[in-house]
Amino acid sequence: MRRIVVALAVLALASLPGRIFAQGPLGFQIVDAKVEKGKLTWSEEKAVPLARVVEVTVNVNGKNVIEKRTVLEYTTSTVTQAHELKNLNATDVKGKAISADTLAELLKEPTPVVLLIGPLADKHRTLFKDKTVFVFMPLPPAVPEPPPADPK
C-alpha cells in the first residue's frame, strides 16, 4: 500500500505544470528566454489556486438544505519573469562559463534555455545538444520559521 501512495505522490509532483523535477526538489526548467535591456526575460505557465463559492444541497434531518461551500480549483496563468543579467551565471553544455555580453548576444531573440536552481551533474549535461545554454538562477531567499507559540 505504501508503494502505491509513494508512486502516486511522485506522479502528482511530476505532473505540476512549469517545472520538471529531474534532480530533486530544485530541478530545472526549459523556457524560451531572451535578453532585453540587461534583463533575462521569459514567460511560463504556472498553476494558480482559485477559491470559488458553490451551492451544495445536503440532507439535514430529512430536509434538503442549500449550503455554500468554498472549493479550491487550480487554473493556469501565463507569468512573465525577469532577472538582472549581471546576477546570473550561464554555461554551455561542457560547463564553460558564458559572459553576460555573450549571453546577451546569444539571446537577442527568444531562444530555448535551461533554467537551473542548484548544480547540474555532468552526466545530465550530455542529454542536451551542443548549443544548449544553461542559466543558473539564484536561490530564493530563505523564509525563517515563525517562533513557537507561547504556551500560555
Accessible surface in RSA format (square Angstrom, percent):
REM  Atomic radii and reference values for relative SASA: ProtOr
REM  Chains: A
REM  Algorithm: Lee & Richards
REM  Probe-radius: 1.40
REM  Slices: 20
REM RES _ NUM      All-atoms   Total-Side   Main-Chain    Non-polar    All polar
REM                ABS   REL    ABS   REL    ABS   REL    ABS   REL    ABS   REL
RES MET A   1   179.44  92.9 137.05  90.7  42.39 100.9 119.19 101.3  60.25  79.8
RES ARG A   2   198.69  83.4 189.60  96.7   9.10  21.7  69.99  95.6 128.71  78.0
RES ARG A   3   211.75  88.9 204.73 104.4   7.02  16.7  79.16 108.2 132.59  80.4
RES ILE A   4   105.65  60.1 103.71  77.3   1.94   4.7 105.65  76.1   0.00   0.0
RES VAL A   5    83.94  55.2  82.44  74.6   1.49   3.6  83.05  72.2   0.88   2.4
RES VAL A   6    83.60  55.0  81.80  74.1   1.80   4.3  83.60  72.6   0.00   0.0
RES ALA A   7    51.29  47.2  44.02  67.9   7.28  16.6  50.49  71.1   0.80   2.1
RES LEU A   8   109.40  60.9 105.28  75.3   4.12  10.4 105.58  74.1   3.82  10.3
RES ALA A   9    53.00  48.7  43.94  67.8   9.06  20.6  51.72  72.8   1.28   3.4
RES VAL A  10    89.20  58.7  88.40  80.0   0.80   1.9  88.73  77.1   0.47   1.3
RES LEU A  11   115.97  64.6 112.87  80.7   3.10   7.8 113.14  79.5   2.83   7.6
RES ALA A  12    58.68  53.9  48.37  74.6  10.30  23.4  55.65  78.4   3.02   8.0
RES LEU A  13    96.51  53.7  96.28  68.9   0.23   0.6  96.48  67.8   0.03   0.1
RES ALA A  14    65.31  60.1  41.72  64.4  23.59  53.7  44.18  62.2  21.14  56.0
RES SER A  15    85.93  72.6  55.08  73.5  30.86  71.1  49.58 105.6  36.36  50.9
RES LEU A  16    84.94  47.3  79.22  56.7   5.72  14.4  79.72  56.0   5.22  14.0
RES PRO A  17    57.47  41.9  37.21  33.9  20.26  73.7  46.39  38.3  11.09  68.9
RES GLY A  18    32.38  39.9   0.00   N/A  32.38  39.9  19.18  52.6  13.20  29.6
RES ARG A  19    69.97  29.4  64.48  32.9   5.49  13.1  17.31  23.7  52.67  31.9
RES ILE A  20    85.74  48.8  82.65  61.6   3.09   7.4  85.74  61.7   0.00   0.0
RES PHE A  21    76.20  38.1  47.05  29.1  29.15  75.8  47.19  28.6  29.01  83.0
RES ALA A  22    56.13  51.6  22.81  35.2  33.33  75.8  31.66  44.6  24.47  64.8
RES GLN A  23    52.47  29.3  19.06  13.9  33.41  79.5  21.49  45.7  30.98  23.5
RES GLY A  24    36.97  45.6   0.00   N/A  36.97  45.6  29.62  81.3   7.35  16.5
RES PRO A  25   119.68  87.2 100.86  91.9  18.82  68.4 105.59  87.2  14.09  87.5
RES LEU A  26    79.42  44.2  75.28  53.9   4.14  10.4  77.00  54.1   2.42   6.5
RES GLY A  27     2.80   3.5   0.00   N/A   2.80   3.5   0.26   0.7   2.54   5.7
RES PHE A  28    23.47  11.7  23.43  14.5   0.04   0.1  23.47  14.2   0.00   0.0
RES GLN A  29    10.13   5.7  10.10   7.4   0.03   0.1   4.81  10.2   5.32   4.0
RES ILE A  30    90.87  51.7  67.52  50.3  23.35  56.3  67.52  48.6  23.35  63.4
RES VAL A  31    12.35   8.1   4.50   4.1   7.85  18.9  12.35  10.7   0.00   0.0
RES ASP A  32    87.96  61.6  75.07  74.7  12.89  30.5  18.39  43.3  69.57  69.4
RES ALA A  33     0.66   0.6   0.00   0.0   0.66   1.5   0.66   0.9   0.00   0.0
RES LYS A  34    58.16  28.4  58.05  35.6   0.11   0.3  17.26  15.5  40.90  43.6
RES VAL A  35    21.10  13.9   7.72   7.0  13.39  32.3   7.72   6.7  13.39  36.3
RES GLU A  36    80.38  46.1  72.53  54.9   7.84  18.7  27.52  53.2  52.86  43.2
RES LYS A  37   208.39 101.7 163.50 100.3  44.89 106.9 123.58 111.2  84.81  90.3
RES GLY A  38    39.53  48.7   0.00   N/A  39.53  48.7  29.49  80.9  10.03  22.5
RES LYS A  39    84.56  41.3  84.56  51.9   0.00   0.0  30.55  27.5  54.01  57.5
RES LEU A  40     0.00   0.0   0.00   0.0   0.00   0.0   0.00   0.0   0.00   0.0
RES THR A  41    24.71  17.6  23.28  23.6   1.43   3.4  18.48  24.8   6.23   9.4
RES TRP A  42    13.61   5.5   6.89   3.3   6.72  15.8  13.59   7.2   0.02   0.0
RES SER A  43    58.58  49.5  41.89  55.9  16.69  38.4  23.70  50.5  34.88  48.9
RES GLU A  44    18.79  10.8   9.68   7.3   9.11  21.7  11.90  23.0   6.90   5.6
RES GLU A  45    78.55  45.1  74.79  56.6   3.76   8.9  48.31  93.4  30.23  24.7
RES LYS A  46    75.25  36.7  73.95  45.4   1.30   3.1  34.75  31.3  40.49  43.1
RES ALA A  47    41.72  38.4  19.28  29.8  22.44  51.1  19.28  27.2  22.44  59.5
RES VAL A  48    57.77  38.0  57.38  51.9   0.39   0.9  57.77  50.2   0.00   0.0
RES PRO A  49    74.12  54.0  59.28  54.0  14.83  53.9  59.28  48.9  14.83  92.2
RES LEU A  50    92.39  51.5  91.02  65.1   1.38   3.5  92.39  64.9   0.00   0.0
RES ALA A  51    68.76  63.2  42.34  65.3  26.42  60.1  42.64  60.0  26.12  69.2
RES ARG A  52   115.18  48.4 110.99  56.6   4.19  10.0  49.75  68.0  65.43  39.7
RES VAL A  53    94.13  61.9  70.37  63.7  23.76  57.3  70.37  61.1  23.76  64.4
RES VAL A  54    33.16  21.8  28.99  26.2   4.16  10.0  33.16  28.8   0.00   0.0
RES GLU A  55   115.85  66.5  85.19  64.4  30.66  73.0  27.39  53.0  88.46  72.2
RES VAL A  56    47.51  31.3  44.26  40.1   3.25   7.8  47.51  41.3   0.00   0.0
RES THR A  57    87.53  62.3  61.77  62.6  25.76  61.4  37.09  49.8  50.44  76.2
RES VAL A  58    31.52  20.7  25.97  23.5   5.55  13.4  31.52  27.4   0.00   0.0
RES ASN A  59   104.49  72.1  72.82  70.4  31.67  76.3  29.08  70.0  75.41  72.9
RES VAL A  60    68.77  45.3  63.27  57.3   5.50  13.3  66.35  57.7   2.42   6.6
RES ASN A  61   148.25 102.2 107.32 103.7  40.93  98.5  39.29  94.6 108.95 105.3
RES GLY A  62    67.35  83.1   0.00   N/A  67.35  83.1  31.30  85.9  36.05  80.7
RES LYS A  63   149.38  72.9 145.62  89.3   3.77   9.0  92.31  83.1  57.08  60.8
RES ASN A  64   116.54  80.4  83.77  81.0  32.77  78.9  17.75  42.7  98.79  95.5
RES VAL A  65    61.11  40.2  57.67  52.2   3.45   8.3  61.11  53.1   0.00   0.0
RES ILE A  66   114.38  65.1  88.63  66.0  25.75  62.1  88.63  63.8  25.75  69.9
RES GLU A  67    63.48  36.4  58.98  44.6   4.50  10.7  23.68  45.8  39.80  32.5
RES LYS A  68   149.75  73.1 119.78  73.5  29.97  71.4  63.61  57.3  86.14  91.8
RES ARG A  69   112.35  47.2 106.58  54.3   5.78  13.8  40.72  55.7  71.63  43.4
RES THR A  70    93.66  66.6  63.61  64.5  30.05  71.6  39.44  53.0  54.22  82.0
RES VAL A  71    53.93  35.5  49.64  44.9   4.29  10.3  53.93  46.9   0.00   0.0
RES LEU A  72   110.09  61.3  80.42  57.5  29.66  74.6  80.47  56.5  29.62  79.7
RES GLU A  73    66.55  38.2  61.96  46.9   4.59  10.9  31.90  61.7  34.65  28.3
RES TYR A  74   145.23  67.8 112.52  64.0  32.71  85.1  79.13  59.5  66.11  81.5
RES THR A  75    65.58  46.6  58.30  59.1   7.28  17.3  38.01  51.1  27.57  41.7
RES THR A  76    83.48  59.4  63.47  64.3  20.01  47.7  35.10  47.2  48.37  73.1
RES SER A  77    45.82  38.7  39.54  52.8   6.27  14.5  18.85  40.1  26.97  37.8
RES THR A  78    86.98  61.9  59.21  60.0  27.77  66.2  41.88  56.2  45.11  68.2
RES VAL A  79    51.81  34.1  48.60  44.0   3.21   7.7  51.81  45.0   0.00   0.0
RES THR A  80    96.48  68.6  68.95  69.9  27.53  65.6  47.68  64.0  48.79  73.8
RES GLN A  81    48.65  27.2  42.48  31.0   6.17  14.7   9.46  20.1  39.18  29.7
RES ALA A  82    50.44  46.4  22.85  35.3  27.59  62.8  22.88  32.2  27.56  73.0
RES HIS A  83    59.86  32.7  56.49  39.3   3.37   8.6  34.30  35.3  25.56  29.7
RES GLU A  84    67.68  38.9  63.70  48.2   3.98   9.5  26.01  50.3  41.67  34.0
RES LEU A  85    14.30   8.0  12.36   8.8   1.94   4.9  12.36   8.7   1.94   5.2
RES LYS A  86   168.31  82.1 134.75  82.7  33.56  79.9  82.46  74.2  85.85  91.4
RES ASN A  87    92.33  63.7  68.48  66.2  23.85  57.4  21.48  51.7  70.85  68.5
RES LEU A  88    16.87   9.4   0.38   0.3  16.49  41.4   0.39   0.3  16.47  44.3
RES ASN A  89   107.95  74.4 103.72 100.2   4.23  10.2  20.12  48.4  87.83  84.9
RES ALA A  90     4.50   4.1   1.06   1.6   3.45   7.8   1.06   1.5   3.45   9.1
RES THR A  91    17.37  12.4  17.37  17.6   0.00   0.0  17.37  23.3   0.00   0.0
RES ASP A  92    37.46  26.2  37.46  37.3   0.00   0.0  15.82  37.2  21.64  21.6
RES VAL A  93    17.18  11.3  12.37  11.2   4.81  11.6  12.37  10.7   4.81  13.1
RES LYS A  94   177.12  86.4 140.71  86.3  36.40  86.7  90.28  81.3  86.84  92.5
RES GLY A  95    34.24  42.2   0.00   N/A  34.24  42.2  11.18  30.7  23.07  51.7
RES LYS A  96   150.13  73.2 140.79  86.4   9.34  22.2  92.95  83.7  57.18  60.9
RES ALA A  97    80.95  74.4  62.58  96.6  18.38  41.8  62.58  88.1  18.38  48.7
RES ILE A  98    27.32  15.5  14.57  10.9  12.75  30.7  17.47  12.6   9.85  26.7
RES SER A  99    65.71  55.5  49.85  66.5  15.86  36.5  54.11 115.2  11.60  16.3
RES ALA A 100    47.97  44.1  36.67  56.6  11.30  25.7  40.00  56.3   7.97  21.1
RES ASP A 101   120.99  84.8 111.97 111.4   9.02  21.3  32.77  77.1  88.22  88.0
RES THR A 102    68.42  48.7  63.80  64.7   4.63  11.0  42.96  57.7  25.46  38.5
RES LEU A 103     3.90   2.2   3.90   2.8   0.00   0.0   3.90   2.7   0.00   0.0
RES ALA A 104    31.88  29.3  28.13  43.4   3.75   8.5  28.39  40.0   3.50   9.3
RES GLU A 105   106.49  61.1  95.66  72.4  10.83  25.8  43.50  84.1  62.99  51.4
RES LEU A 106    89.63  49.9  70.74  50.6  18.90  47.5  74.67  52.4  14.96  40.3
RES LEU A 107     0.17   0.1   0.17   0.1   0.00   0.0   0.17   0.1   0.00   0.0
RES LYS A 108   125.09  61.0 111.46  68.4  13.63  32.5  71.00  63.9  54.09  57.6
RES GLU A 109   122.70  70.4 121.25  91.7   1.45   3.5  54.37 105.2  68.34  55.8
RES PRO A 110    81.42  59.3  60.05  54.7  21.37  77.7  60.05  49.6  21.37 132.8
RES THR A 111    43.15  30.7  42.11  42.7   1.05   2.5  34.99  47.0   8.16  12.3
RES PRO A 112    86.57  63.1  78.24  71.3   8.33  30.3  78.55  64.9   8.02  49.8
RES VAL A 113     0.86   0.6   0.00   0.0   0.86   2.1   0.86   0.7   0.00   0.0
RES VAL A 114     4.14   2.7   4.14   3.8   0.00   0.0   4.14   3.6   0.00   0.0
RES LEU A 115     6.68   3.7   6.03   4.3   0.66   1.6   6.21   4.4   0.47   1.3
RES LEU A 116     1.20   0.7   0.81   0.6   0.39   1.0   1.18   0.8   0.01   0.0
RES ILE A 117    33.47  19.0  30.42  22.7   3.04   7.3  30.42  21.9   3.04   8.3
RES GLY A 118    20.52  25.3   0.00   N/A  20.52  25.3  15.17  41.6   5.35  12.0
RES PRO A 119   118.01  86.0 103.44  94.3  14.56  52.9 110.64  91.4   7.36  45.8
RES LEU A 120    16.19   9.0   1.01   0.7  15.18  38.2   1.25   0.9  14.94  40.2
RES ALA A 121    44.20  40.6  30.67  47.3  13.53  30.8  42.03  59.2   2.17   5.7
RES ASP A 122   112.52  78.8 104.74 104.2   7.78  18.4  38.07  89.6  74.45  74.2
RES LYS A 123   151.08  73.7 136.51  83.8  14.57  34.7  85.51  77.0  65.57  69.8
RES HIS A 124    54.44  29.8  54.44  37.8   0.00   0.0  35.85  36.9  18.60  21.6
RES ARG A 125    21.65   9.1  21.64  11.0   0.01   0.0   6.29   8.6  15.36   9.3
RES THR A 126   111.42  79.2  79.82  80.9  31.60  75.3  73.74  99.0  37.69  57.0
RES LEU A 127   140.14  78.0 104.91  75.1  35.23  88.6 109.30  76.8  30.84  83.0
RES PHE A 128    44.73  22.4  30.36  18.8  14.37  37.4  34.90  21.2   9.83  28.1
RES LYS A 129   173.69  84.7 163.50 100.3  10.19  24.3 114.19 102.8  59.49  63.4
RES ASP A 130   115.16  80.7  99.48  99.0  15.68  37.1  29.09  68.5  86.07  85.8
RES LYS A 131   191.88  93.6 168.26 103.2  23.62  56.2 119.75 107.8  72.13  76.8
RES THR A 132    22.83  16.2  15.19  15.4   7.64  18.2  12.07  16.2  10.75  16.3
RES VAL A 133     8.66   5.7   8.50   7.7   0.16   0.4   8.50   7.4   0.16   0.4
RES PHE A 134     0.00   0.0   0.00   0.0   0.00   0.0   0.00   0.0   0.00   0.0
RES VAL A 135     0.00   0.0   0.00   0.0   0.00   0.0   0.00   0.0   0.00   0.0
RES PHE A 136    40.36  20.2  37.01  22.9   3.35   8.7  37.01  22.4   3.35   9.6
RES MET A 137    22.21  11.5  13.25   8.8   8.97  21.4  13.53  11.5   8.68  11.5
RES PRO A 138    66.66  48.6  47.24  43.1  19.41  70.6  59.15  48.8   7.51  46.7
RES LEU A 139   119.69  66.7  98.83  70.7  20.86  52.4  98.83  69.4  20.86  56.1
RES PRO A 140    90.22  65.8  72.04  65.7  18.18  66.1  78.00  64.4  12.22  76.0
RES PRO A 141   121.78  88.8 102.30  93.3  19.48  70.8 113.49  93.7   8.30  51.6
RES ALA A 142    99.46  91.5  66.96 103.3  32.51  73.9  76.07 107.1  23.39  62.0
RES VAL A 143   132.09  86.9 106.70  96.6  25.39  61.2 107.43  93.3  24.65  66.9
RES PRO A 144   114.28  83.3  94.18  85.8  20.10  73.1 105.37  87.0   8.90  55.3
RES GLU A 145   160.05  91.9 136.10 103.0  23.95  57.0  51.64  99.9 108.41  88.5
RES PRO A 146   112.88  82.3  94.33  86.0  18.56  67.5 100.41  82.9  12.47  77.5
RES PRO A 147   115.03  83.8  96.21  87.7  18.82  68.4 102.37  84.5  12.66  78.7
RES PRO A 148   129.76  94.6 102.28  93.2  27.48  99.9 113.81  94.0  15.95  99.1
RES ALA A 149    96.15  88.4  65.50 101.1  30.64  69.7  75.18 105.9  20.97  55.5
RES ASP A 150   107.35  75.2  80.29  79.9  27.06  64.0  40.07  94.3  67.28  67.1
RES PRO A 151   135.53  98.8  91.70  83.6  43.84 159.4 104.97  86.7  30.56 190.0
RES LYS A 152   219.14 106.9 153.12  93.9  66.02 157.2 115.97 104.4 103.17 109.9
END  Absolute sums over single chains surface
CHAIN  1 A    11687.6       9496.9       2190.7       7354.0       4333.6
END  Absolute sums over all chains
TOTAL         11687.6       9496.9       2190.7       7354.0       4333.6
